[in-house]
């Protein structure tokens, strides 16, 4: 999310420098300061304050705000007004102070809903299987007999897990040299005088030469060091101290300093530390009982917090941490925190449940499958049509347990999925702010969606970016259900857009903003809707920032949507006792077009080819090549579709010409940008528009005709225009709706308008010209 880059070995020591993207229950601040990060400025960067160039060949120079993107010299950034306005995208960003998420036991992967199938480095990167083997390999290559290999543990925890690092030191080496090599193996920069070695077996402190053939060859304790077959094991320990300087970090963001340093001795307790720190932070008038000291251990995968007891001795606490692991001290911070009586409330979206059940039935399923504790878990929202519920959990450990258990739970042969979702406090959203809800399908468009996910999480608040493979569109719409005004950006193909629009139609009545405008970033193969709304033929690596600016400047337009009722009269196959029941009517939504005959047959063959070898279908160019190949195989086929179907438009029978395919089009783009209706004027029909409440019906005579339409040499055969259609199928015929094909049994197909028109965003012409130039 934050693009902080570290070596694998350094992950354990990297303190998180992520933007504060939400409130964690105890924070409450409405003013946001710049989140400065140093370095990696382009050579053309200009300072916000002095307007001079602040880029440099030394990449770690200059400062950038991770929210608004302003740049400044290291010397100038302190003079810049500290309040951040979120820059050009401020009207689209969901302000962090409006988002509440109790995230104590959840990692950033969970909080920002990042798919865990991404290969992440193990935080056990220093175990025997990791760097130890590498070290062994390097050392074994060296045949220098003057070197000795030693195993080094960094504390009791490493001993228990048998996780060590190997060092190579001269056979005649002073204790200080071995300590220095051990500290270097664990990337610890502290003074080596503060550390010493103990043998792993006898736990004896060595204060003299560790290895010295001349003086210590007869010493029985050290004899084992020279066994070349088995490396000896040692534990590196911190020497006990009478006093120490520790850093205390304020947990609220209104303080102008990062931390205060404090000297503690053997008598210093947590209470005395709080008493000394408060005046240094300008809080001397406040009662000690209102504050607590929290120990925070920042691992590479999660953060662990522990509230320290007021009477605990600080020095003994530090000693315990170092005894467990000397590296752990580098990962541990002490925060002074105000006591708050915030009520814990974790929201967990659980999908994949059987649809159309009552809240009581869903609760019973969750009790049975997940053993939920009803005293701390309640069902706050039920989405019956989608088979999903939102749980409110008032206990961190129970929330974590349910979240981890859901992943391995199957109900009615369908796996459940869980998403941690934030609570958006709509009352805090600024009046002129219209946050953008972003849906990305990472499987669309040759996997370009994955890169867009990273970019949008970085440019916006990660809590407004949703991955469609992780629970679908519903978690996003639920999160934004109380937002008074928002827009939607769908990154994917026409099928993905239809999926999101269908989910919006189903949940519209539960949204405060029931008609959000929808923009498209086309990632699929056809992208006909994206073309019509001027978003282009497909994403080809444009700057994600400029895409967001285009969405902000886009024009609001209306578009018709259509409902298709498919009622098969022929009974379903495989019925028992020979008494067959007909299939129940099927209802689908249509945005672009619906095809019967040759058009749908090509789609069906392509669909089967993709199912057989999905790995090959990762580029638009290859996909179109397969379409051409499938089409060529059908050239010699002759059909009489007009004899197999009957068409009724607005209650009137329409006689069909001799055709192989019948297509109902809602938008003036078909089959990856072809104009099937044609542009020439026609006295019989009105000029088509996407919001006129009418569908155009066009016929094609075969594959050759379709190829000519694709090439722009011909248009289709205009048959009718209307708002209500009934098609009677006399035999099974291939049908496709918005690229989704199947074989439809004989029966009735009824096409009619689907409720209110949807609000779409059309890229403004001015913006197009700028981009083109």
N, C-alpha and C positions, 0 to 999 in steps of 0.2 A: 504493500500500500504506500509506504513512505519512500521507497527506493533507497534505503540505507544499505550500503554494501559492506560486507565484512568477510574475512577469511573464515573457512569452516572452523579452524581452531580458535578463532576469536569470537565466535557467536556467544560463548558463555560469558564473555567479559563486556559485551556491547550493551550499554544501558540504552533502553528504548528512548528514541528521540521522535516519537510519533506525535502528530497533531492531536490535540484534545478534541475528539469528534462528538462527544456526548457527555452528559452529566452522569455521574455515578452515584446519584442519590444524595451524597453529602455536599456536593458542590452546587453553588447557586450564584452565577454571575452572568450578567447580560452584556458586559463590555468584553469584546475579544481583542487581545493583543496580537501583534504580528508573531508568527512562529518562525523565527529566524533559523536558517541553516547555512553553514559556511561552505563555500567552494562550488566548483563545477559550473561556473558562469561562462557564457559564450564570450568569444573575443569581442563581439560588438555590444556587450552589455554596457548600459549607462546608469550612473548612480542617480537615485531619486532625489538626493539632496543637493549635490554640487553639479549634477548634469554632465560630469566628466566620465570618460571610459573607466569601468571598474572590472572589466575582464582581464585575465592574466594568463600567461603560459604556465604559471604555478597554479594548478587547479584548486588548491585549498586557499583561495583568497576571495574576498568579496562575500556579501551576504544576500540571501534571497528569502522572501517570506513565502512559506509553503502554502499559504491560503490565497493571498492576492497577487503573488508573483513579483512584487516590486523588488528592485535590486539596489544595493548600496555598498559603498566601501566599508571595510571593517571599522574605520574611524568615523564614518558618517552615520552609520545605522543607529547609533545611540541617540542621535539628534532628531531622527525621524519621529513624527508623532506615533506613540506606541499603539494607539487603537487601530485595529485592522478593519477595513470596510469590505473585505472579500473581493475587491477589484471589479473587473468588467463583468464577471459572472455572478455578481452579488444577488441579482434577482432570481437566479436559478438555484443557488446553493441553499440547502437546508441548514439554517444556522445551528451550530453545535449546542447552544443553550436551550434550543427547543426540543432536543432529543434526550431522553432519559433511558439509561440501560444499566441495570445492576449486573456488572460483569465480573464479579470477584473471582469466581471459579472457572470462567470461560476465557480461552485464549483469543487473540485477535482473529484467528481463523474462524472461530465460532461466532464472535461478535459481528464480523463483517461478512459472514456467510460465504467464506472462501472455501471452495471444494477441497476436501482433504485428500483427493486422489492425486493432487499435484505432488511431485516427489520433493519432500522436504528433507533437509539433512537431519539425521538423528542427533539428539542432544547428548547421546552417549558417544560422541565422536572421539573421545580419548580412551576408549576401552581397548581390550586386547585385539579385537577384530578390526579396529580402525587404525589410528595413528601408530599404535604399538607395532603392528605387523610391518608397517612402512619403515619404522625406525629400525626394527630387527633386520629387515632386508638391507637397509643402507649399511648397517654395522657389519653384517655378515660378509658383505662384499669386501670390506676392509680386512686384510689378512695381517695387519700390523700387530705383532705380538706384544708391543709395548702398551697396547690399549686394554682396558678392562670394561666390560659391559655390566651396568647395574640397573636393577629395577627400582623405580622410585614411585612410592605412593604419596598422595598429598593429604592423607588424613584417614580417620577410621572408616568413613563411608567408602572410600576407594578400596580399603582392605577388604571390607565385607563383600563388595562387588567384584573383587579381584581385577580392578581397573588400574593399570599402572602405565608409566611411560619409561622408556629405556633411554639411558644416557651412556655415552662413551667417554671415559676419562682416562688419562695416563695411569699406568700401574703405580707410579710414584706421584701421588697427588696430595696436596694439602687439603685439610677439611674445608677451608674456604672455597677452594676451587670446585670441590664436589657440590657444595651448597649452591654455588653460583650456577653450575651446570643444571642442577635440579630445578632452581627457580626459573632458569631460562626455558627449560622443557615445558614448564607450565605457564609461560608468558607472564611472570610476576616481576614487576620492576622495583620492588621494595629493596631496602638496604639488606644485604646478605648477613650483616652482623646481627640482625634481629631473628635469624633462623638457625636451626641446628638439625642434625640428623640423628635418628634412632635406628638401631637394627630392628628389622621386622620381627625376628624371632624372640630376642631377649629384651627389647625395648630399653636398651642401655644408651644413655646419652654419651656421645663421643665428643670429647673436647680436644683430644690430641690429634695427631695425624691419622687420617682414616686408613690410608694405604701407604706403608713405608717399609719396604723389604728389609732395609738395613736395621731399623730400630724395632720393628714390631713383628718380625717373622715368627717369633716363638709364641706370640700372644694367642692363646686358644680362642678367644672371642673373635679375633680378626682373621683367623686362619681360613674361615669359610669364604672370605672375599676372593681368595685366589683360586677357588674351584672354577675352572674355565667352562666345564660342561653345563653347570647350572648358574645363571646370574644370581647374585645375592640381592635380597630385597631390603629396601630402606624406606623409612617414613620421614618426610620432612615436617618439622614442627616449628611453631613460633615460640621464641623464648618468652617466659612470663615477664610482664612489665608492671611497675608500680603506678604508672600513670600513662595516659594516652590522649591524643587529640582526635575527636570524632566529629563528623559532619552531621548536622541536623537539618533536614529539608522541610520547609513549610508546605503543607498539603493543599493550601489554597493559592489561587493564582494572582491575588490582588497585591501580594508583597513584591517589592521591586528587586529582591535578591534571590539567588538560586538556593543558597544554603548559608548556615552560620557554623563556624568552627567553635568547638568547646573542649576544654581540657577536663578530663575526668580522672579520678583516683580510686583507690580501693573502697572508699566510703561512699562514692557517688551512686545514688539510686536513681531509678527512673523519675521519681518525684522531684529530686533535687535538680536533675537535668532539665525537666519542664520548667522549674522555677527560675533557672538561670537563662534559659533560651527565650522565654516570653518577653523580657525587657529588650533583648537584642532585636526582636521582631516588632517592637512598638506595641506590645500587648501587655505592658506591665500592670495596667489597672484591672486586668481580668482575673477571675477566680481560677485557681489551679485545677479545680475539679471539672472544669469545662473542657479540659484537654487531655489527650492521651498520647503515648508514644507507640508508634507502630513500626515493627520490623518488616521490611519488604524484601523478599528474595526474588530477584529477577532472573529466572531461567530463560532458556532460548525458546521454550514452548509455552510456559505459563508463568504467571506472577503469583507468589504465595504471600499472604499477609498474616501477621500475628501481632495481636495487641499485647504489649508487655505489662506485667504486673507492676504497680507503683512502687513496691518495696524491692523489686529485683535489682541486684547490683549489676551495673553496666559492664564493669571490667570482667566479671565472671561470665557474663553473657557473651562478650567478645571472645573470651577464652574458649567457651563451648563451641562457638561457630568455627573457630580456627582448628579446634581439635577434630571436628567433623570433616572439615576440608578447608585448607588455607585459601584455596581459590574462591570459596564461598564468600569470604570477606569482601572480595572485589565485586561480588554480585549483590551484596546486601547494603541497603540504605535504611536510615532511620528517619521517619517522618513524624512531625508533630501535627496532630489532627484534632480538630474541634469535635467534641462529642455531639453527635446528632441523633435525633430520634426518628430517623427516616425509616419508613416501613419498607421492608424488602419485598420486591414484586418482580419476579422474572416472568416474561411472557414467552411461551414456547408454542410455536405453530406445529401441529402434528397432522400430517396428510397421509393419504393412502388407506384411509378407513373405508368400510362399506358405505355407500351413499344412502341417502333418504332414511336415516334412522333418527330417533328422538334423542334429545340431550341425555336422558336417563340411560338409553341403550348404549350411547357412546361412553358414558361414565362407567357402565358395567364392563364394557370391552376393555377399557383402560385399567380398571381394577384387576381384571382377570389376567391380562397380558403383561402389564407393567407393575402390578401391585402398588398403585398410587395411594398415597396417604391423603385421604379426603379432608383431614383437618388442616393441611397446608396446601393442598392442590384443589383448584376449582376450575370448571369449564366456563370461560367468560364469553366465548363466541362459538357458534356452531354454523358451519357451512354445509348444510345437508346435501345439496346437489353435488358438491365436489367431494364429499366424504372427508371433511377436515374440521378440526376444532382448534381453538386457541386456549391453552392452559395458563392460568395465573398461579404462580408458585411462590409461596412466602418463605421459602427455606433454600439457601444456596445449595446445600449438599443434596437435597431431594431433586432440585432442578438439574444438577449435574448427573445424578444417577439416572433420571428419566431420559435425559438427552442421549446418554451413552447407550442405554438399553434399547431405545427405539430403533437404532441402526440395525440391530440384530433380530428385530421382531417382525414376524410375518402374520398377517390376518387374512384369511380366505385366499391363501396363495399369493398375496400381494404384499411386498415389503412396505413398511411404514417409513416415513421420513420426518425428521424434526429440524426446525429452523429457529434459532434464537432471534427474536424480533424486538426492536426498540419501541418505546412509547413516544409518540410525537405529541408535544404539548402545543396544540394549535393556537392557544391564546397568546403565546409568546412570539409567534411568527410575525415579522414586520408587515405592515399593511400593503406595501408595494412589492412584497416578495411572492413569487409564484414558483415554488420549488419544482425541479424537474425529476420525475420518477423514471429511472432508466432500467430497461429490461434488455439483457444481452443473452443471445443464444450462442454459446461458445462453439457449438458444433457446426454453425452455418459458415459459409464463405471461406472454405479452406482454412479453418481454425483461426481466422483473423479476429474472431470474437474474443478469444482469450487475451490478445494484446489490448483490445478496446476496454475490456474489463479493468485491466491494470490502469490504463490511462484515465478512465472516468472516475475510478475510486480515488485517484490522486488529485484530479482537477476539481471534483465536487466533494461532498461529504460521503464517505463510503456507505453510510446508512441509507442513501437514496439510490444505490446501485444494486440491482438484483440479478442473479444468474438464473436463467429459466430452467436449467437442468437440476436446480436445487429447490424443488417444491413448486415450480411453475409460477404463473403471474400472481396467484392469490396472496402469498405472503406480502408482496409489494403493495397491492391494493388495500390489504387490511392495515398495513402500517400507515398508509396515507388516508385512511377512511375518514379521519376527523379534520384533515387539512382543508381549509375553506376554498383554496384555489391552487390547482397544480396542473402541470402539463406532463405528457408521457413521451419518452423516446424509446422506440422499439428497434433494436439492432438485430436483424435477421432477415430471412427470406419472406416471401408472401405468406407462406404457411405459418411462420412465427407471428406475423402481424395478425393473421386471422385468429390464431390461438389467443393472443392478448385481447383483441377486440371482442372475441366470444366470452372471455372471462369477465371483461368490463361490462358486457351486456347483462351477464348473470348477477353481478354484484352491484350494479349501478344504484339500486334502491338503498343500499347500505352505505353509500358514500355521501358525505356532505357536499363535495363537488361532484355531482352526478354526471357531468358531461365534460370531462377533461379533454383537451385537444391532443391529438396523437401525431408525432413526427416519426419519420422512418429513416433509419440508416441501413440501406439495402446490403445484405450479405449473402443472399441466396443465388440461385441460377437464373431465374426469370426476372424477378424484381419488377413486375409490370406496374404495381401500385406505386413503387418508389419512382419510376420513370414519370408517371402521370403527375405526381406531386413535385416534380423537378428535383428529387434527391439524387438522381443519377441512375446509371445502369448497374452499379455495384461499387462497393467500397474498394478503393485501390490505394490505401495507405495515406489518405489526407490527414492533416494535423487535427487530432481530436479537439483541440482548443477551438479551432476555426469552425468545426462542426457544431460545437455548442453555441458559438456566437450566431451561426446561421439559424439554429433552432430558435434562439431568442428573438431573431428578427423576422421569423417566418410569419406568413399570413394565415389566418384562420379560414378554412373552407368547410362546407358541409359535404357529406357523401352518403349515398343510399347504401343500405345493407338489405340483403334478401334472405328470406327463410325458404328452404326447400324441404317439402314433405314427400318422403318416398314410401309409398304404400304398396308393397308387393302382394299380388293376389295369389301367387303360386306358393304352396306350402313349403316350409323349411325342409331340407333334406335330413335323412337319418331319423325320421320319426318312428316311434315304437308302435307295434301292432297295426301298422299300415294306416292308422288314423293320424293324419298329419295336421298340425296347426300352422296357419300362415305366419310368416315373420311379423313381429310388431312393427308399426310404422316407424321410420327412421327420420329424424329431423336434423338437418345440417344448416349452417349459416354460410352465406356466400358474399364475398366482397368484390371479387374481380370478374370471374366468368365461370360458367358451367358448360361442359361439353358432353355430347353424346355421340358415340360412333368412333370414327377413325382417330379423332383428336384424343379421346380418352384411352383408346387402345394403345396408342404410342406411349402415353403416360404410364399405363399399366405395365407395359414391357420394360420401360425404363425403371419403374419402381421395383420390378422383380430382379432386374440386373443389379440394382443398388443393394438389394437385400442379400443377394448371393455373395457379393464382394464389396462390402461397405468401405473398406480401406482405400479402394481405388478412386472413390468419388469425393475427392477433396479439393477439386478446382473447377471453376466455371467452364474452362476450356475443355476439359475432359468430359464433363457432364454433357455439354452441347454436342461433342463428338459422338457420344453414345446415342443421343437423340437422332442424329443424322443416320447412323448405322441402322438403328431400329426402323427408321422411316424408309430407307432404301429397300429393306426386306418386305415392305408392304406395298411397293409400287404396283406390282402386277395384280394385287387383290382387287376383285370387283365385288361391290356390295350394292344393295338396294335399301338403304336405310329408310328412305321415304315410304317404302312399302311395309316396314316393320313398326312404324310409330305413327301416331295421330297427334296433331297439335291444335290446341284451342287457345286463342289469345283474347282476353277480355270477353269471354263467353261466346266468341265467334270462331267457327271452324276455319282453319287456314290450310289451303292446299299446298303441299310441299313439292318443290321441283325435284328432279333426280339428283340426289346428294348422297355422300358417304358420311358426312359429319354435320351435326346441328349444334350451334354454339350460342349461348345466351351471354351477352357481354354487358357489364356495368360500367367499365372504364374503357377509354379509347386506346388501350394497349393490350395486346394479346401475344402469347408465345414469345416472350423476351423482346417486346417493343414493336411488334408488327401492328399496323393499322388495319384491322379486319373489316371495319365498317366502311372505311374510305372517306376521303375529304370532299368529294364532289357533292354539289347540292342536289337535293331530291325533293320534289314537290309532294311526294307521298308521305314523307316522314319529317319529324322535327330534327333539328341539329342536336346530336347527343350531348348530354352533360352528365357529370357524376352525381348531381343533386336534383335531377328533374323528376325523380320518382318513376322513371321508365327504364325498361330493359330493351336492348336491341337484339333481335334474333337474326343470325347469319348462318348460311350454309356453305359447306366446302365440298367439292366433287371428288377429292382424293388427296393422296400424298403430294402429287405434283402441284396441284392447286395450292396446297398449304405452303409448299416451298416457294411458289411464286409470290404468295402473300408475304412470307418472311423476307423475301428479297425486295419487296416494294414494287413489284411489277404489276400486280393485280390486287384487287380487294375481294372480299367474300361476296356471296350472293345475298343481297338484302331481302329478308323474308317478312319481318314484322317488327312492331314496336308497341310495347304495352306495359301494364302494371300488374296483370294477373294472368298466369299461364297454367294450362293443364296439358300434360303430355301423357299419352297412353302408350305403354310399351306392349307390343304383341309377342315379343320373344326376349330372352336375356340379351342385354346390350351393355357394353362398357360405358361407364359414366365417370366423369371426373369433376370435382368441385374445387377450385383454387389449387389445382395440382395434386389433389388427393383422389386416386382412381380406385374403382372396384367394378365388379360385374353386378348389374342390377337385374333382379328377376322381373318377369312380366308384371305389369300393374300400373298404378297411377303415379305421376310426379306432379306436384303442385308447387308453383313458385309464386311467392307474394312478398310484399314489402315487410321488412322486419322492424316494426316499431319506429322509434325516433331515428332521425339521421345522425350519423356520428360526426363529431368535429375532428377534422384532420388539419395538419399544418403543412402548408405548401411553401416551399422555399421561394423567397422573394426574388423577383427578376433583377433588382439592383444588386443583390448579393451575388447572383449568378455571374453578372458582368464583371464584378470585382474579381471573383475567383478565376474567371476565364482569362482576364488580362494578366 
